[in-house]
Structure formats: structure tokens, C-alpha cells
């Protein structure tokens, strides 16, 4: 019985895809919380332009859209330093890509810089045509 269950589970969930970080940090030009799925060069150019609006982040990372797509998590503006976001893994489940991410925040009583931040994480993963689901998970 247990072996049958394990075999059934492996049929519906594949191994995590390789994740290549394109950018991660405390400051994005995107002020609102959102997730992004980018499958074309034009979409990437538009997202990068919005992401770097008013922020110096360096050159736009190269992405081979014949093999890769970009996933991004932006958690919106925060009132102090110490907030973060990280895409920890992607896995294909029932034909969809599940993107798991964690959010960090300053600990209780932490001394933080009083500056507005907008944490983000952008990654490249193997290209998939199906739906993408973003799921916030605990550390």
C-alpha cells in the first residue's frame, strides 16, 4: 500500500528545476506586491524597464528564451530595511510549475535602517508552457 502511494506521488511531482538567480535585493522600482512570469524577450525588456525605474541595478541579465523563462517575486514597499524575499524552489506538479518562495522580515526588536525598501527575487528556470503557481512557504 505504502509503495503504491509513493509511486503515485512521483508520477504527479517531478524533481525541482534548476534555478538561476538573475537579481535579488532590497530595492526594486516595482512598488506593488506581485509575481511575474516572463516567457519572451519583449516581456523581459518591459519588466526590466519597470523594475529598474529609479533604481540602479546594473545590466539586464541575459536569458535564452528558447530554453528558459523568468520568474519574479516582488513583495512591494516596506517601511524599513530587513525585509527580503527568496524563491527557494520550483517543481512541476500535475503539469503546472509550482514556485515556492519565502519572505523574511526583521526580528522583533531589531534595529533597522529607516528607509523604504521594495525586496525582489528574479530567477531563470527551464521553460515550461503550462500554468505557474506561486506559493508562499515557511522557512
HELIX and SHEET records of a PDB file:
HELIX    1   1 UNK A    2  UNK A   12  1                                  11    
HELIX    2   2 UNK A   41  UNK A   51  1                                  11    
SHEET    1   A 4 UNK A  20  UNK A  25  0                                        
SHEET    2   A 4 UNK A 120  UNK A 126 -1                                        
SHEET    3   A 4 UNK A  68  UNK A  75 -1                                        
SHEET    4   A 4 UNK A  33  UNK A  38 -1                                        
SHEET    1   B 3 UNK A  84  UNK A  93  0                                        
SHEET    2   B 3 UNK A  96  UNK A 104 -1                                        
SHEET    3   B 3 UNK A 132  UNK A 136  1                                        
END                                                                             
